[in-house]
Amino acid sequence: MKPMGLFKRGISGLITTLSGARVAAEGTNGTPPEFPPQAIYYANHSSHLDFVTLWSIMPAELQPKVRPIAAADYWGSGFKKSVAQKVFNAHLVHRYKDRPHTRADAQRTTRYTRSGSSPQASQLTGMTDILDAGESLLIFPEGTRGPGDQVATFQAGLYKLAKHAPDVPVVPVTLKNLSRILPKGEAIPVPHLSQVVIHKPLFVGAAEPQEEFLTRAREILANELTAEGDSK
């Protein structure tokens, strides 16, 4: 393994140790999940640790072809940009802030960036090229971080990517407790156990409407978080 590869594996180990991440396949108590050679991974979003944790739990042979989607307003400058792109191979996108967490909030949200362009269109720029190149995506369809125990309405991008590459599996991933390790607004991680649940892949139906697919995809994550709350 090349020096950069060894460095990245060391970073992976450090991140999984820091996050206390336990990785399990859906419906098991720790059975290692299977990772497809190419996939569109999507997860709930509550912490800046989310995408680095997801990347770190990927098998070493897949990491070079896994592209996390990261917010340019946080990761897009200085040292953080270098780390995001050179270490984690991230694809940076611009987003609009204050993503709504209810349908009523969604109706009050202005869906335009500062330049006046549609955020959905700007975020998809480059993502289809990544899929066409045979690489995987790690995305967060909510668009911004939430409270950790809720899943916001999904943006249309997940559906559009699934329709663009209908043969590529869409893999749901539920992240638990990462918001407690690095809460919103904090810079210093707090040690805490977390869990990463890899669910069974989805495929978009040939005639499946956008809202139906996004609802189906969102409910997998929401139900997993609800089940955890009910078990406490």
Protein Blocks (a to p, Z undefined) as FASTA:
>chain_A
ZZklmmmmmmmmmmmmmnopacddehiahiacdddfbdcdddddfbfklmmmmmmmpcfk
lmmmcccdddfklmmgcjllmmmmmmnopacddddehiafbfklmmmpccbdfkopafkl
mmmgojlmmmmnopacdddfkopacehlaccdddfklmmmmmmmmmbccdddddehklmm
mgghiabdcdddddddddddddddfklcfklmmmmmmmmmmmmmmmmmmmZZ
